[in-house]
Amino acid sequence: MFSGVNTWLKQFSETGLLNIENMEQLFEIQQRLLNFTSLDFVRSIARKIDWNSRLVGIKGARGTGKTTLLLQYIKRTYAGEPEAALYASLDNLWFAEHSLYELAVDFVRMGGKHLFLDEVHRYPGWSQEIKNIYDNFPQLRVVFTGSSLLEIINAQADLSRRAVMYHLHGLSFREFLALETGIEFETLSLDDIFHRHMEWAGRITRKIQPFRHFDQYLRYGYYPYYREQPALYSIRLNQTINMILEMELPQLRSLEVAYIPKIKQLLTVLAESVPFTPDISKLSRKIDINRITLIKYLHYLKQSDLLILMQRNTSGIGRLQKPDKIYLENTNLMWALAPQRADKGHLRETFIVNQLQDFGIRLATWGDFVVNEKYILEVGGKNKSNKQISGLENAFIAADDLETGFGRKIPLWLFGFLY
């Protein structure tokens, strides 16, 4: 594949329009990466992304698979037209001597159609140059990825009116099952789960036994890199956390390095206490920072996809405010940071909050949670009674250790099929 691109590059260099050395290195890197990119399993979000939009942004926590997502799309879509697409990671040393805009100019001159830019937050002034590329090259489609802390509204150039944004979370339980068993199940809707859960649980359990895999998912199945070196997963996950705290927060939130130990201390305290109903005054004294700074740090950790901050109501939820309850973002973080707190009750709630975080979940006055301002959800074991939701409309129990539900009692694991 690359030999054809190489010949094509040389033809352009002879016209004087292109410096072959500028582009050849990037195409070589792309081809090397594509050779090691498997198409056996593709994240479900790949089918939701409008890849034909002129500007697409994908953000997510480190380790959730953003790079793989781009490379798989290139490999599937441009196998017969390799020169039409180019992948470039903006933390590559190539950009120490070349600008992003220069890359786009040369690529368009070559007839390039689709530019894939990875780790844009590692490139100073990325938003302004992408805006210029968008404005000046209407024939070029651009996809960029970045940290979950990435801001497109408050960035140097406001891309909010130009970019279609997506958020890539870790693997759902459904996706984990696809990786482990090779069986890919349909994505379910909220209505499927709340009103047709017996039908769907029956279909799924005829093909797999969910409890053979559910505990493993809760422990190590959220970040796709668990498959690479399973024995080192906990170490790698802790390294991921440290990179977010030590690199991304200072770079993307202008956090002074001197404050990093306070952030780490805060995360450790929360990990040992979650689910945590915060006493902000007590917590601020414990880590020796003032109340306003503490709340700001909590929101930084939420934006980093390390915490989920829950409210009892949604009014004013966009403002910096004290959360009513705090969870780690996923159960794997609980096992990595505070395994002594990874009891069944905490794992159940964290799993539900994580899998429903894009479906309008908040704390409830009666029951545990309200979902999509429509459903009341109580979380517990298979023997949990209906007492706490008795008389409530659209109220259900998410029950652990239950393979198939009945009535208003839904298997907890089934909520892992929402994406």
C-alpha positions in Angstrom: 0.0 0.0 0.0 2.7 2.5 1.0 4.8 1.8 -2.1 2.0 3.3 -4.2 1.8 6.4 -1.9 5.6 6.7 -2.1 5.5 6.8 -5.9 2.6 9.3 -5.8 4.5 11.6 -3.4 7.6 11.6 -5.6 5.5 12.6 -8.6 4.2 15.6 -6.6 7.7 16.5 -5.4 8.9 16.8 -9.0 6.3 19.5 -9.6 7.9 21.7 -6.9 4.6 22.0 -5.1 5.5 19.6 -2.3 8.5 18.8 -0.2 8.5 15.0 -0.2 10.5 14.7 3.0 7.7 16.7 4.8 5.0 14.1 4.0 6.8 10.8 3.5 7.6 10.4 7.1 3.9 10.8 8.2 2.7 8.4 5.6 5.3 5.8 6.7 4.1 6.2 10.3 0.5 5.9 9.2 1.1 2.7 7.2 3.1 1.1 10.1 0.2 1.8 12.5 -2.4 0.5 10.0 -0.5 -2.7 9.6 -1.0 -3.4 13.3 -4.6 -2.2 13.5 -7.2 -4.9 13.8 -10.7 -4.7 12.5 -12.0 -7.6 14.4 -13.7 -5.4 16.9 -14.9 -1.8 16.3 -16.4 0.5 19.0 -20.1 1.1 18.5 -19.6 4.9 18.5 -17.9 4.5 15.1 -21.4 3.9 13.6 -22.8 7.1 15.2 -20.0 9.5 14.1 -20.9 11.5 11.0 -17.5 11.0 9.4 -18.6 13.1 6.4 -18.9 16.3 8.4 -16.3 18.8 7.6 -15.0 19.0 11.1 -15.5 16.2 13.7 -14.0 16.3 17.2 -13.7 13.2 19.5 -12.7 13.7 23.1 -12.2 11.2 25.8 -10.0 10.0 28.7 -6.6 8.7 28.0 -6.8 5.0 27.1 -10.4 4.8 25.9 -9.3 4.0 22.3 -9.4 7.3 20.3 -6.4 6.5 18.2 -7.6 3.0 17.3 -11.0 4.5 16.3 -9.3 6.8 13.8 -7.0 4.1 12.4 -9.8 1.6 12.0 -11.9 4.1 10.0 -8.9 4.9 7.7 -8.2 1.2 7.2 -11.9 0.4 6.4 -12.6 3.4 4.3 -9.4 4.2 2.4 -7.8 0.8 1.7 -8.1 1.4 -2.1 -7.2 5.1 -2.0 -4.4 5.4 0.6 -3.3 8.8 -0.5 -6.7 10.4 0.2 -6.4 10.1 4.0 -3.6 11.0 6.4 -3.3 10.3 10.2 -1.0 12.5 12.2 -0.4 12.5 16.0 0.3 16.1 17.1 2.7 15.0 19.7 5.0 13.8 16.9 8.4 15.5 16.8 7.6 16.2 13.1 5.6 19.2 14.4 8.6 20.7 16.1 9.7 21.9 12.7 6.4 22.0 10.8 3.1 23.6 11.5 -0.3 22.0 11.4 -1.5 24.5 8.8 1.6 23.7 6.6 0.6 20.0 6.8 -2.9 20.9 5.6 -1.6 23.0 2.7 0.6 20.3 1.4 -2.0 17.6 1.9 -4.6 19.6 0.0 -2.2 20.3 -2.9 -1.7 16.5 -3.1 -5.4 16.0 -3.5 -5.9 14.8 0.1 -9.5 14.5 1.2 -9.5 13.5 4.9 -7.1 14.6 7.6 -7.1 12.8 11.0 -5.4 14.7 13.8 -4.7 12.9 17.1 -3.9 14.4 20.5 -4.5 18.0 19.3 -4.2 19.3 22.9 -0.5 18.5 22.7 0.0 21.2 20.0 0.1 24.9 21.0 -2.5 27.0 19.2 -4.3 23.9 17.8 -7.8 25.5 17.8 -6.7 28.6 15.8 -4.9 26.5 13.1 -7.8 24.1 12.8 -10.2 27.0 12.5 -8.0 28.4 9.7 -7.9 25.1 8.0 -11.7 24.8 8.2 -12.2 28.3 6.8 -9.6 28.1 4.0 -10.0 24.5 2.7 -13.8 23.8 2.3 -12.9 20.6 0.3 -11.0 19.0 3.2 -12.6 17.0 6.0 -10.9 17.0 9.4 -11.3 14.8 12.4 -9.5 15.6 15.6 -9.2 13.9 18.9 -8.1 15.2 22.3 -8.3 14.8 26.1 -11.6 14.7 27.9 -10.5 18.1 29.2 -10.5 19.6 25.7 -12.4 22.8 25.4 -13.7 24.0 22.0 -15.7 26.9 23.2 -13.2 28.6 25.5 -10.2 27.6 23.3 -8.2 30.3 21.5 -10.6 29.9 18.5 -14.2 29.0 19.2 -14.9 25.9 17.2 -18.3 25.2 18.7 -20.2 26.4 15.6 -17.9 24.4 13.3 -17.2 21.1 15.0 -19.5 18.1 15.6 -18.3 16.8 18.9 -18.4 13.2 20.4 -17.3 11.9 23.7 -15.7 8.4 23.8 -16.2 6.6 27.1 -14.6 3.3 28.0 -16.0 0.0 27.0 -19.6 -0.8 27.9 -20.3 -4.3 29.2 -21.9 -5.1 25.8 -18.6 -4.1 24.1 -16.5 -6.1 26.6 -18.6 -9.2 25.9 -18.0 -8.7 22.2 -14.2 -8.6 22.8 -14.3 -11.6 25.1 -16.8 -13.9 23.3 -16.7 -12.7 19.7 -20.5 -12.2 19.9 -21.8 -8.8 19.2 -25.2 -7.9 20.6 -27.5 -5.0 19.6 -27.3 -1.7 21.5 -30.5 -1.3 23.6 -32.5 1.8 24.3 -33.9 2.9 27.6 -37.3 1.7 26.6 -35.9 -1.7 25.7 -34.4 -2.1 29.1 -37.3 -0.7 31.2 -40.2 -2.2 29.3 -38.8 -5.2 27.4 -36.0 -6.4 29.7 -37.4 -9.9 30.0 -37.4 -10.4 26.3 -33.9 -8.9 25.8 -32.3 -10.7 28.8 -33.8 -14.0 27.4 -32.3 -13.4 24.0 -28.9 -12.6 25.4 -28.7 -15.4 28.0 -29.5 -18.0 25.3 -26.1 -17.1 23.8 -23.9 -16.2 26.8 -23.8 -16.5 30.5 -23.4 -12.8 31.7 -22.1 -13.7 35.1 -19.1 -15.5 33.7 -17.9 -12.1 32.6 -19.6 -9.4 34.7 -17.2 -9.5 37.6 -14.2 -9.4 35.3 -15.7 -6.3 33.5 -16.2 -4.5 36.8 -12.6 -5.2 37.8 -10.6 -4.7 34.5 -12.9 -4.4 31.4 -13.5 -0.7 31.0 -10.3 0.5 29.2 -9.6 -1.4 26.0 -5.9 -1.8 26.7 -6.7 -4.4 29.3 -6.2 -7.0 26.6 -2.6 -6.0 25.9 -1.0 -7.0 29.2 -3.7 -8.2 31.6 -1.3 -8.8 34.5 -0.1 -5.2 34.3 -3.5 -3.6 33.9 -3.7 -2.1 37.4 -0.2 -0.6 37.0 -1.1 0.9 33.6 -4.3 2.3 34.9 -2.5 4.0 37.8 0.0 5.4 35.2 -3.0 6.7 33.1 -4.3 8.5 36.2 -0.9 10.0 37.0 -0.6 11.3 33.4 -4.0 12.9 33.5 -3.1 14.6 36.8 0.5 15.5 36.1 0.3 16.4 32.4 -3.2 17.2 31.2 -4.4 19.2 34.1 -1.4 21.6 34.1 -1.6 21.9 30.3 -5.3 22.2 29.8 -6.5 23.8 33.1 -3.3 25.9 33.8 -3.0 24.1 37.1 0.3 25.0 38.8 2.5 21.9 39.3 2.7 22.7 43.0 -1.0 21.9 43.4 -0.8 18.4 41.9 -0.1 16.7 45.2 -3.3 18.3 46.6 -5.3 16.9 43.6 -3.8 13.5 44.2 -4.6 13.7 47.8 -8.2 14.7 47.0 -8.6 11.8 44.6 -7.2 9.3 47.1 -9.6 10.6 49.9 -12.5 10.3 47.5 -11.6 6.9 46.2 -11.5 5.6 49.8 -14.9 7.1 50.5 -17.0 6.7 47.4 -19.9 6.8 46.9 -19.3 9.9 48.9 -21.8 12.6 50.2 -19.4 15.5 50.5 -19.0 17.7 53.6 -17.1 20.4 51.7 -15.9 22.2 54.8 -14.6 19.0 56.4 -13.0 17.8 53.2 -11.3 21.2 52.6 -9.7 21.1 56.1 -8.5 17.5 55.5 -6.5 18.4 52.4 -5.8 22.0 53.5 -7.4 24.0 50.6 -10.2 26.5 50.6 -13.8 25.6 49.8 -13.9 27.3 46.4 -10.6 25.8 45.2 -11.9 22.4 46.4 -15.1 22.6 44.3 -13.0 23.7 41.3 -10.7 20.7 41.8 -13.7 18.4 41.9 -15.0 19.7 38.6 -11.5 19.3 37.1 -11.5 15.6 38.1 -15.0 15.3 36.6 -13.9 16.8 33.4 -10.9 14.4 33.4 -13.3 11.5 33.4 -12.0 10.4 36.8 -15.1 11.3 38.8 -18.9 11.6 38.3 -20.5 14.4 40.3 -24.2 13.7 41.0 -26.9 16.3 41.7 -30.3 15.9 43.2 -31.8 18.3 40.7 -30.6 19.6 37.3 -31.2 23.3 37.8 -27.9 25.2 37.4 -26.0 22.1 36.8 -23.6 23.9 34.4 -22.3 26.1 37.1 -19.5 25.3 39.5 -21.4 24.0 42.5 -21.1 21.5 45.3 -22.2 18.0 44.2 -24.7 16.1 46.3 -22.8 12.8 45.8 -19.5 11.8 44.2 -18.6 8.6 42.4 -15.4 7.4 40.7 -16.1 7.4 37.0 -16.0 3.7 36.6 -15.6 0.5 38.7 -12.0 -0.2 37.3 -10.9 3.0 39.0 -12.3 1.7 42.3 -10.4 -1.5 42.1 -7.2 0.4 41.1 -7.4 3.2 43.7 -9.3 1.7 46.6 -9.8 -2.1 46.3 -10.8 -2.3 50.0 -13.9 -0.2 49.1 -14.9 -2.3 46.1 -17.8 -4.0 47.8 -20.9 -5.1 46.0 -23.0 -2.2 47.0 -20.5 0.4 45.8 -19.7 -1.4 42.6 -23.4 -1.7 41.7 -24.1 2.0 42.1 -20.9 3.0 40.3 -21.7 0.7 37.4 -25.2 2.2 37.0 -24.0 5.8 37.2 -21.2 5.1 34.7 -23.4 3.3 32.1 -26.2 5.9 32.4 -24.1 9.0 32.6 -25.1 10.1 29.0 -28.8 9.4 29.7 -29.6 12.1 32.2 -29.1 10.3 35.5 -29.4 12.2 38.8 -30.1 11.5 42.4 -33.7 10.8 43.4 -35.8 11.9 46.4 -37.4 8.5 46.4 -35.4 5.6 45.2 -31.7 6.0 44.2 -31.8 7.6 40.8 -33.9 9.4 38.3 -33.1 8.5 34.6 -34.0 10.8 31.7 -36.5 12.6 34.0 -38.8 9.7 33.5 -37.7 6.5 35.3 -37.0 6.0 39.0 -34.3 3.4 39.7 -33.5 1.6 42.9 -30.2 -0.4 42.9 -29.7 -3.6 45.0 -29.3 -7.3 45.1 -31.7 -9.9 43.7 -33.7 -10.2 46.9 -34.3 -6.4 47.2 -38.0 -5.8 47.7 -40.3 -3.2 46.0 -40.9 -1.5 49.3 -38.9 1.7 48.5 -40.5 2.2 45.1 -44.0 1.1 46.1 -46.7 3.4 44.6 -44.2 5.2 42.4 -44.9 5.5 38.7 -42.2 4.2 36.3 -40.1 2.9 39.2 -37.8 -0.1 38.8 -35.2 -2.1 40.6 -31.8 -2.8 39.0 -31.0 -6.1 40.7 -27.6 -7.7 40.9 -27.0 -11.5 40.8 -30.1 -11.8 38.6 -29.8 -13.4 35.2 -33.3 -12.7 34.0 -35.7 -10.2 35.6 -39.4 -10.1 36.0 -41.9 -7.3 36.4 -40.2 -4.2 37.7 -37.0 -6.0 38.6 -34.4 -5.6 35.9 -31.0 -7.5 35.8 -28.3 -5.0 36.7 -25.9 -6.2 34.0 -28.4 -5.4 31.3 -27.8 -1.7 31.8 -24.4 -2.4 30.2 -26.0 -2.7 26.8 -26.9 1.0 26.3 -23.9 1.7 24.1 
